Amino acid sequence: MVQHDVSPQAPVDDQPTIGLIGMGEMGRMYAKYLSEAGWRKLNVCDRPENFEKLSSDLQGWPGVVVLRDGHKVSRASDFIMYSVEAEFIDKVVKEFGPSTKVGAVVAGQTSVKAPEKAAFEKYLPADVHIVSCHSLHAPTVSPAGQPLVLIKHRATDEALKLVEDILRPLSSRYVYMTYEEHDLVTANTQAVTHAAFLSMGTAWSRNLEYPWEHGYYVGGIETVKVNIMLRIYANKYHVYAGLAILNPSARIQIDQYAKSTTDLFKLMLEGNEEGLRSRLYRARDSVFREADVTNRRPILLSEAVLDRFTLRGTKPVKTSTTLNGSTEPQSAPRSPSDNGPKANSHLSLLAMVDCWAALGILPFVHLDLAATPIFRMWIGVAEYLFRSQERLDAAIDAALHDVSHRSDDLEFVVAARGWSQCVSFGNFELYERRFVSTAAFFQPRFEEAVKVGSDMIKTILDSS
């Protein structure tokens, strides 16, 4: 193995040769940061049919050499990273793993580690080190300060040190885990969070209207929900499919989220105020008690700051529909701020906290350990609602007595159950079809949403 105490400032002959197999968005992000930092021996490859285009795209990147296949990358590199979808990791490692250079260090950038671990143990030679990794953020988010999981699975301390040195230009925060810990944490922080936003998008698309143009989903909490939903659907489906389908912990949590959504909706339909209120209060106390006791600083900023990131749409409507069908101006439960958006049931958030409580998940533990930007936003809107008695009671009152959102809530329940069934079937094709059909509806607004969402995330992360 090459010497482990190296840096991009070392002479080129003393630098390790770095290999990247898979040049999708994450692979390119790694190549970009490593090249710009001064690493000058970077071998990269993608599928053979992409060779010419990849060579053209990366022309002029200092130190980057595009090779035709993973065999050439594996034989020549001291550190090899597989940046491929979890669905295909077994096939790719089976093909290129046996060509790994003696003494090299191998990593995977998959979002689910169980299949990656199995593939590495099965196909990699016994004389190579395994130190895997996972950047817990999208490629469009700056890696600086973000959690970067490192997994020392079958390796010496020197091999781990080499990986730390190679990846240091990303300026990420190293978090050390096992393969099993990684999959549990990512299920807690990502899979069920993504399921919530996927369900929102599916429900809104079935109503054939953009939520920010409806009038109910403008400002405050709705700004965060809409922007993150659009950000997720603007990505590729495989970013989320493997994490949900291949992670056993994720399946359990997504199933519980659908159950929580259904149970709460039934209480709403029954008009069971005592049952709904007591259940949500118990969930609040379970999830947010420690944050209240320690007076933890809230994640979200003020309504005024969040309103800066609202997509172009109408102002909140001034009327509500009551259970007897009449329309009453100003009579529906409203947000605590007179100028804020009209209150609604926030079923997606109520179900999320109920799900965390049912599974004994303490989200702030994972927030401090290895939270993604989206998970941080999701906890932020949940605590914004639940840590305010006034806002929580307004949501409960709206859920029970104002049917203005009832059709949207019904679509959300159906969507949540549909996504849960899709994951439980383990069907990637069905997952892709559901994802793509919803994404097509929102596609005209992706460009604006990604820019606005990035600015919103940066503002909130900078503040926290």
MARTI-552600 format. One record per residue (C-alpha): x, y, z; chain. Coordinates in steps of 0.2 Angstrom, whole numbers, plus 5000, padded with zeros to 4 digits. Example, Ala and Ser with C-alpha at 12.3 -4.5 7.8 and 13.67 -1.06 7.14 Angstrom:
+------+------+------+--------+
:   xx :   yy :   zz : chaine :
+------+------+------+--------+
: 5062 : 4978 : 5039 :      A :
: 5068 : 4995 : 5036 :      A :
+------+------+------+--------+
//
This chain:
+------+------+------+--------+
:   xx :   yy :   zz : chaine :
+------+------+------+--------+
: 5000 : 5000 : 5000 :      A :
: 5006 : 5018 : 4996 :      A :
: 5012 : 5028 : 5011 :      A :
: 4997 : 5035 : 5020 :      A :
: 5003 : 5052 : 5026 :      A :
: 5001 : 5061 : 5009 :      A :
: 4992 : 5077 : 5004 :      A :
: 4988 : 5085 : 4987 :      A :
: 5003 : 5096 : 4989 :      A :
: 5015 : 5081 : 4989 :      A :
: 5025 : 5079 : 4973 :      A :
: 5015 : 5069 : 4960 :      A :
: 5026 : 5054 : 4961 :      A :
: 5022 : 5053 : 4979 :      A :
: 5004 : 5054 : 4977 :      A :
: 4992 : 5039 : 4978 :      A :
: 4983 : 5034 : 4962 :      A :
: 4964 : 5037 : 4964 :      A :
: 4951 : 5027 : 4955 :      A :
: 4933 : 5031 : 4953 :      A :
: 4922 : 5018 : 4945 :      A :
: 4905 : 5026 : 4940 :      A :
: 4904 : 5044 : 4935 :      A :
: 4887 : 5050 : 4938 :      A :
: 4883 : 5066 : 4948 :      A :
: 4892 : 5060 : 4964 :      A :
: 4907 : 5052 : 4955 :      A :
: 4909 : 5069 : 4946 :      A :
: 4908 : 5079 : 4962 :      A :
: 4922 : 5068 : 4970 :      A :
: 4932 : 5070 : 4954 :      A :
: 4930 : 5089 : 4954 :      A :
: 4935 : 5092 : 4972 :      A :
: 4949 : 5080 : 4972 :      A :
: 4956 : 5087 : 4955 :      A :
: 4954 : 5105 : 4961 :      A :
: 4963 : 5101 : 4977 :      A :
: 4978 : 5096 : 4968 :      A :
: 4977 : 5077 : 4967 :      A :
: 4985 : 5073 : 4950 :      A :
: 4983 : 5054 : 4947 :      A :
: 4964 : 5052 : 4945 :      A :
: 4958 : 5037 : 4935 :      A :
: 4940 : 5037 : 4931 :      A :
: 4928 : 5027 : 4921 :      A :
: 4909 : 5024 : 4917 :      A :
: 4899 : 5012 : 4906 :      A :
: 4909 : 5008 : 4890 :      A :
: 4895 : 5017 : 4879 :      A :
: 4899 : 5033 : 4889 :      A :
: 4918 : 5033 : 4886 :      A :
: 4918 : 5046 : 4872 :      A :
: 4906 : 5058 : 4880 :      A :
: 4915 : 5057 : 4897 :      A :
: 4931 : 5060 : 4889 :      A :
: 4924 : 5076 : 4881 :      A :
: 4916 : 5082 : 4897 :      A :
: 4931 : 5080 : 4908 :      A :
: 4944 : 5086 : 4895 :      A :
: 4955 : 5099 : 4904 :      A :
: 4951 : 5093 : 4921 :      A :
: 4969 : 5093 : 4929 :      A :
: 4975 : 5075 : 4933 :      A :
: 4960 : 5066 : 4927 :      A :
: 4962 : 5052 : 4915 :      A :
: 4947 : 5043 : 4908 :      A :
: 4949 : 5024 : 4906 :      A :
: 4938 : 5012 : 4896 :      A :
: 4933 : 5001 : 4910 :      A :
: 4934 : 4996 : 4928 :      A :
: 4947 : 4983 : 4925 :      A :
: 4960 : 4996 : 4920 :      A :
: 4955 : 5008 : 4935 :      A :
: 4956 : 4993 : 4947 :      A :
: 4973 : 4987 : 4942 :      A :
: 4981 : 5004 : 4942 :      A :
: 4974 : 5013 : 4957 :      A :
: 4979 : 5013 : 4976 :      A :
: 4962 : 5019 : 4981 :      A :
: 4946 : 5014 : 4972 :      A :
: 4929 : 5020 : 4975 :      A :
: 4913 : 5012 : 4967 :      A :
: 4900 : 5026 : 4964 :      A :
: 4886 : 5016 : 4957 :      A :
: 4868 : 5012 : 4962 :      A :
: 4865 : 5000 : 4976 :      A :
: 4854 : 4990 : 4964 :      A :
: 4869 : 4986 : 4953 :      A :
: 4884 : 4985 : 4965 :      A :
: 4884 : 4966 : 4966 :      A :
: 4886 : 4965 : 4947 :      A :
: 4899 : 4979 : 4945 :      A :
: 4910 : 4973 : 4959 :      A :
: 4909 : 4955 : 4953 :      A :
: 4915 : 4961 : 4936 :      A :
: 4929 : 4973 : 4941 :      A :
: 4933 : 4967 : 4959 :      A :
: 4945 : 4953 : 4955 :      A :
: 4956 : 4965 : 4945 :      A :
: 4960 : 4976 : 4961 :      A :
: 4978 : 4980 : 4964 :      A :
: 4987 : 4971 : 4978 :      A :
: 4986 : 4981 : 4994 :      A :
: 4974 : 4994 : 4987 :      A :
: 4960 : 5002 : 4998 :      A :
: 4942 : 5000 : 4991 :      A :
: 4927 : 5010 : 4995 :      A :
: 4909 : 5011 : 4990 :      A :
: 4898 : 5027 : 4989 :      A :
: 4881 : 5017 : 4989 :      A :
: 4867 : 5024 : 5000 :      A :
: 4863 : 5006 : 5006 :      A :
: 4878 : 4996 : 5013 :      A :
: 4871 : 4979 : 5016 :      A :
: 4872 : 4974 : 4997 :      A :
: 4889 : 4983 : 4996 :      A :
: 4896 : 4974 : 5010 :      A :
: 4891 : 4957 : 5003 :      A :
: 4898 : 4961 : 4986 :      A :
: 4915 : 4967 : 4993 :      A :
: 4917 : 4952 : 5004 :      A :
: 4912 : 4940 : 4990 :      A :
: 4922 : 4947 : 4976 :      A :
: 4937 : 4957 : 4982 :      A :
: 4953 : 4948 : 4984 :      A :
: 4958 : 4945 : 5002 :      A :
: 4974 : 4955 : 5000 :      A :
: 4965 : 4972 : 4998 :      A :
: 4958 : 4984 : 5012 :      A :
: 4940 : 4989 : 5013 :      A :
: 4936 : 5007 : 5020 :      A :
: 4920 : 5012 : 5013 :      A :
: 4911 : 5029 : 5013 :      A :
: 4895 : 5039 : 5010 :      A :
: 4893 : 5058 : 5008 :      A :
: 4876 : 5061 : 5016 :      A :
: 4871 : 5075 : 5004 :      A :
: 4866 : 5078 : 4986 :      A :
: 4879 : 5082 : 4974 :      A :
: 4872 : 5099 : 4972 :      A :
: 4875 : 5103 : 4990 :      A :
: 4892 : 5109 : 4995 :      A :
: 4901 : 5095 : 5005 :      A :
: 4909 : 5107 : 5017 :      A :
: 4904 : 5103 : 5034 :      A :
: 4892 : 5090 : 5029 :      A :
: 4893 : 5072 : 5037 :      A :
: 4904 : 5060 : 5027 :      A :
: 4903 : 5042 : 5034 :      A :
: 4919 : 5032 : 5035 :      A :
: 4917 : 5013 : 5038 :      A :
: 4933 : 5004 : 5042 :      A :
: 4927 : 4986 : 5038 :      A :
: 4943 : 4976 : 5034 :      A :
: 4958 : 4987 : 5035 :      A :
: 4973 : 4993 : 5045 :      A :
: 4973 : 5010 : 5053 :      A :
: 4985 : 5016 : 5039 :      A :
: 4972 : 5012 : 5026 :      A :
: 4959 : 5022 : 5035 :      A :
: 4972 : 5037 : 5037 :      A :
: 4975 : 5036 : 5018 :      A :
: 4956 : 5037 : 5014 :      A :
: 4955 : 5052 : 5027 :      A :
: 4969 : 5061 : 5018 :      A :
: 4962 : 5058 : 5001 :      A :
: 4945 : 5064 : 5005 :      A :
: 4950 : 5079 : 5015 :      A :
: 4948 : 5092 : 5001 :      A :
: 4929 : 5089 : 5003 :      A :
: 4930 : 5098 : 5020 :      A :
: 4917 : 5086 : 5026 :      A :
: 4914 : 5081 : 5044 :      A :
: 4920 : 5062 : 5046 :      A :
: 4908 : 5051 : 5055 :      A :
: 4914 : 5033 : 5059 :      A :
: 4901 : 5019 : 5058 :      A :
: 4900 : 5001 : 5054 :      A :
: 4890 : 4995 : 5039 :      A :
: 4875 : 4990 : 5050 :      A :
: 4875 : 5007 : 5060 :      A :
: 4875 : 5016 : 5043 :      A :
: 4860 : 5007 : 5036 :      A :
: 4850 : 5010 : 5052 :      A :
: 4855 : 5028 : 5053 :      A :
: 4851 : 5031 : 5035 :      A :
: 4834 : 5023 : 5037 :      A :
: 4830 : 5034 : 5051 :      A :
: 4836 : 5050 : 5043 :      A :
: 4833 : 5048 : 5024 :      A :
: 4821 : 5033 : 5019 :      A :
: 4806 : 5038 : 5029 :      A :
: 4809 : 5056 : 5026 :      A :
: 4810 : 5054 : 5007 :      A :
: 4794 : 5043 : 5008 :      A :
: 4785 : 5058 : 5016 :      A :
: 4790 : 5070 : 5002 :      A :
: 4787 : 5057 : 4988 :      A :
: 4769 : 5055 : 4995 :      A :
: 4766 : 5074 : 4996 :      A :
: 4771 : 5075 : 4977 :      A :
: 4761 : 5061 : 4972 :      A :
: 4745 : 5067 : 4981 :      A :
: 4747 : 5085 : 4974 :      A :
: 4750 : 5078 : 4956 :      A :
: 4734 : 5068 : 4958 :      A :
: 4724 : 5084 : 4961 :      A :
: 4732 : 5091 : 4945 :      A :
: 4737 : 5107 : 4953 :      A :
: 4753 : 5115 : 4959 :      A :
: 4752 : 5117 : 4978 :      A :
: 4759 : 5134 : 4978 :      A :
: 4746 : 5140 : 4966 :      A :
: 4731 : 5133 : 4976 :      A :
: 4732 : 5146 : 4990 :      A :
: 4734 : 5133 : 5005 :      A :
: 4752 : 5130 : 5002 :      A :
: 4761 : 5147 : 5002 :      A :
: 4772 : 5153 : 5016 :      A :
: 4780 : 5146 : 5032 :      A :
: 4780 : 5128 : 5034 :      A :
: 4773 : 5125 : 5017 :      A :
: 4788 : 5134 : 5009 :      A :
: 4799 : 5121 : 5016 :      A :
: 4788 : 5106 : 5011 :      A :
: 4785 : 5112 : 4993 :      A :
: 4803 : 5116 : 4990 :      A :
: 4810 : 5100 : 4996 :      A :
: 4797 : 5090 : 4988 :      A :
: 4802 : 5098 : 4971 :      A :
: 4820 : 5096 : 4975 :      A :
: 4818 : 5077 : 4978 :      A :
: 4808 : 5074 : 4962 :      A :
: 4821 : 5084 : 4952 :      A :
: 4833 : 5070 : 4956 :      A :
: 4835 : 5053 : 4948 :      A :
: 4823 : 5040 : 4955 :      A :
: 4838 : 5028 : 4959 :      A :
: 4844 : 5040 : 4972 :      A :
: 4830 : 5035 : 4983 :      A :
: 4824 : 5018 : 4977 :      A :
: 4839 : 5008 : 4982 :      A :
: 4839 : 5016 : 4999 :      A :
: 4821 : 5012 : 5002 :      A :
: 4820 : 4995 : 4994 :      A :
: 4837 : 4987 : 4999 :      A :
: 4837 : 4993 : 5017 :      A :
: 4827 : 4981 : 5028 :      A :
: 4826 : 4995 : 5042 :      A :
: 4819 : 5007 : 5029 :      A :
: 4805 : 4995 : 5024 :      A :
: 4799 : 4994 : 5042 :      A :
: 4799 : 5013 : 5045 :      A :
: 4790 : 5017 : 5028 :      A :
: 4777 : 5004 : 5033 :      A :
: 4775 : 5013 : 5050 :      A :
: 4774 : 5030 : 5042 :      A :
: 4759 : 5024 : 5031 :      A :
: 4751 : 5016 : 5046 :      A :
: 4753 : 5032 : 5056 :      A :
: 4745 : 5042 : 5041 :      A :
: 4731 : 5030 : 5040 :      A :
: 4727 : 5029 : 5059 :      A :
: 4727 : 5048 : 5061 :      A :
: 4716 : 5051 : 5046 :      A :
: 4703 : 5039 : 5053 :      A :
: 4703 : 5048 : 5069 :      A :
: 4700 : 5064 : 5059 :      A :
: 4686 : 5056 : 5050 :      A :
: 4678 : 5050 : 5066 :      A :
: 4679 : 5067 : 5074 :      A :
: 4688 : 5059 : 5088 :      A :
: 4696 : 5074 : 5096 :      A :
: 4701 : 5066 : 5112 :      A :
: 4709 : 5051 : 5103 :      A :
: 4718 : 5062 : 5091 :      A :
: 4724 : 5075 : 5103 :      A :
: 4730 : 5063 : 5116 :      A :
: 4739 : 5053 : 5103 :      A :
: 4748 : 5068 : 5096 :      A :
: 4753 : 5075 : 5113 :      A :
: 4760 : 5058 : 5118 :      A :
: 4770 : 5058 : 5101 :      A :
: 4776 : 5076 : 5105 :      A :
: 4782 : 5072 : 5122 :      A :
: 4791 : 5056 : 5116 :      A :
: 4800 : 5065 : 5102 :      A :
: 4803 : 5083 : 5108 :      A :
: 4804 : 5081 : 5127 :      A :
: 4823 : 5082 : 5128 :      A :
: 4824 : 5097 : 5116 :      A :
: 4811 : 5106 : 5127 :      A :
: 4821 : 5102 : 5143 :      A :
: 4838 : 5107 : 5136 :      A :
: 4830 : 5123 : 5127 :      A :
: 4838 : 5117 : 5111 :      A :
: 4838 : 5131 : 5098 :      A :
: 4825 : 5128 : 5084 :      A :
: 4832 : 5124 : 5067 :      A :
: 4820 : 5135 : 5057 :      A :
: 4821 : 5154 : 5055 :      A :
: 4806 : 5166 : 5056 :      A :
: 4791 : 5165 : 5045 :      A :
: 4797 : 5181 : 5037 :      A :
: 4813 : 5173 : 5032 :      A :
: 4805 : 5157 : 5025 :      A :
: 4793 : 5168 : 5015 :      A :
: 4808 : 5174 : 5004 :      A :
: 4809 : 5156 : 4997 :      A :
: 4790 : 5154 : 4992 :      A :
: 4788 : 5150 : 4974 :      A :
: 4777 : 5162 : 4964 :      A :
: 4759 : 5158 : 4968 :      A :
: 4743 : 5165 : 4976 :      A :
: 4741 : 5172 : 4994 :      A :
: 4732 : 5160 : 5006 :      A :
: 4713 : 5160 : 5004 :      A :
: 4703 : 5169 : 5017 :      A :
: 4688 : 5156 : 5018 :      A :
: 4686 : 5139 : 5025 :      A :
: 4674 : 5125 : 5022 :      A :
: 4666 : 5118 : 5038 :      A :
: 4659 : 5101 : 5041 :      A :
: 4641 : 5106 : 5036 :      A :
: 4647 : 5112 : 5019 :      A :
: 4646 : 5131 : 5022 :      A :
: 4659 : 5143 : 5017 :      A :
: 4664 : 5155 : 5031 :      A :
: 4677 : 5169 : 5029 :      A :
: 4690 : 5169 : 5043 :      A :
: 4681 : 5156 : 5053 :      A :
: 4693 : 5142 : 5051 :      A :
: 4708 : 5139 : 5062 :      A :
: 4722 : 5150 : 5057 :      A :
: 4740 : 5150 : 5061 :      A :
: 4745 : 5160 : 5077 :      A :
: 4752 : 5174 : 5066 :      A :
: 4738 : 5185 : 5059 :      A :
: 4748 : 5187 : 5043 :      A :
: 4753 : 5169 : 5042 :      A :
: 4746 : 5156 : 5030 :      A :
: 4729 : 5148 : 5034 :      A :
: 4731 : 5133 : 5046 :      A :
: 4728 : 5116 : 5040 :      A :
: 4730 : 5098 : 5047 :      A :
: 4748 : 5096 : 5042 :      A :
: 4744 : 5077 : 5041 :      A :
: 4762 : 5073 : 5034 :      A :
: 4770 : 5081 : 5049 :      A :
: 4758 : 5074 : 5062 :      A :
: 4761 : 5057 : 5054 :      A :
: 4780 : 5059 : 5054 :      A :
: 4781 : 5063 : 5073 :      A :
: 4768 : 5049 : 5077 :      A :
: 4779 : 5037 : 5067 :      A :
: 4795 : 5042 : 5076 :      A :
: 4786 : 5040 : 5092 :      A :
: 4779 : 5023 : 5088 :      A :
: 4797 : 5016 : 5083 :      A :
: 4806 : 5024 : 5097 :      A :
: 4816 : 5035 : 5085 :      A :
: 4825 : 5051 : 5093 :      A :
: 4828 : 5061 : 5078 :      A :
: 4839 : 5074 : 5087 :      A :
: 4852 : 5060 : 5090 :      A :
: 4853 : 5057 : 5072 :      A :
: 4853 : 5076 : 5068 :      A :
: 4869 : 5078 : 5078 :      A :
: 4877 : 5062 : 5071 :      A :
: 4874 : 5062 : 5053 :      A :
: 4859 : 5072 : 5047 :      A :
: 4857 : 5076 : 5028 :      A :
: 4852 : 5094 : 5024 :      A :
: 4834 : 5087 : 5019 :      A :
: 4832 : 5078 : 5036 :      A :
: 4838 : 5094 : 5045 :      A :
: 4824 : 5104 : 5036 :      A :
: 4811 : 5090 : 5040 :      A :
: 4815 : 5090 : 5059 :      A :
: 4815 : 5109 : 5058 :      A :
: 4797 : 5110 : 5051 :      A :
: 4791 : 5096 : 5063 :      A :
: 4798 : 5105 : 5079 :      A :
: 4791 : 5121 : 5072 :      A :
: 4774 : 5114 : 5073 :      A :
: 4775 : 5102 : 5088 :      A :
: 4785 : 5113 : 5100 :      A :
: 4772 : 5127 : 5099 :      A :
: 4756 : 5123 : 5108 :      A :
: 4747 : 5136 : 5098 :      A :
: 4752 : 5129 : 5081 :      A :
: 4750 : 5111 : 5086 :      A :
: 4732 : 5115 : 5093 :      A :
: 4728 : 5125 : 5077 :      A :
: 4733 : 5110 : 5066 :      A :
: 4723 : 5098 : 5077 :      A :
: 4708 : 5109 : 5076 :      A :
: 4709 : 5111 : 5057 :      A :
: 4711 : 5092 : 5055 :      A :
: 4695 : 5089 : 5065 :      A :
: 4684 : 5104 : 5060 :      A :
: 4689 : 5111 : 5044 :      A :
: 4687 : 5100 : 5028 :      A :
: 4695 : 5112 : 5016 :      A :
: 4711 : 5100 : 5016 :      A :
: 4701 : 5084 : 5018 :      A :
: 4702 : 5079 : 4999 :      A :
: 4721 : 5083 : 5000 :      A :
: 4723 : 5073 : 5015 :      A :
: 4714 : 5058 : 5007 :      A :
: 4725 : 5059 : 4992 :      A :
: 4740 : 5059 : 5004 :      A :
: 4734 : 5044 : 5014 :      A :
: 4732 : 5034 : 4997 :      A :
: 4749 : 5040 : 4991 :      A :
: 4758 : 5035 : 5007 :      A :
: 4751 : 5018 : 5007 :      A :
: 4755 : 5016 : 4989 :      A :
: 4773 : 5020 : 4992 :      A :
: 4774 : 5009 : 5006 :      A :
: 4767 : 4994 : 4996 :      A :
: 4779 : 4998 : 4982 :      A :
: 4794 : 4997 : 4994 :      A :
: 4787 : 4981 : 5002 :      A :
: 4786 : 4973 : 4985 :      A :
: 4804 : 4977 : 4982 :      A :
: 4800 : 4982 : 4964 :      A :
: 4812 : 4994 : 4956 :      A :
: 4802 : 4995 : 4940 :      A :
: 4786 : 5000 : 4950 :      A :
: 4796 : 5013 : 4960 :      A :
: 4803 : 5021 : 4945 :      A :
: 4786 : 5022 : 4936 :      A :
: 4778 : 5030 : 4951 :      A :
: 4792 : 5042 : 4953 :      A :
: 4794 : 5047 : 4935 :      A :
: 4775 : 5050 : 4933 :      A :
: 4774 : 5062 : 4947 :      A :
: 4791 : 5070 : 4942 :      A :
: 4784 : 5074 : 4925 :      A :
: 4769 : 5084 : 4932 :      A :
: 4781 : 5095 : 4942 :      A :
: 4795 : 5096 : 4929 :      A :
: 4791 : 5113 : 4922 :      A :
: 4796 : 5121 : 4939 :      A :
: 4811 : 5111 : 4943 :      A :
: 4824 : 5124 : 4937 :      A :
: 4816 : 5137 : 4948 :      A :
: 4813 : 5126 : 4963 :      A :
: 4831 : 5119 : 4964 :      A :
: 4838 : 5136 : 4964 :      A :
: 4826 : 5142 : 4977 :      A :
: 4828 : 5126 : 4987 :      A :
: 4847 : 5128 : 4987 :      A :
: 4846 : 5146 : 4993 :      A :
: 4834 : 5141 : 5007 :      A :
: 4844 : 5126 : 5013 :      A :
: 4860 : 5137 : 5013 :      A :
: 4851 : 5150 : 5023 :      A :
: 4845 : 5138 : 5036 :      A :
: 4861 : 5128 : 5038 :      A :
: 4871 : 5144 : 5040 :      A :
: 4860 : 5149 : 5054 :      A :
: 4861 : 5133 : 5063 :      A :
+------+------+------+--------+
//
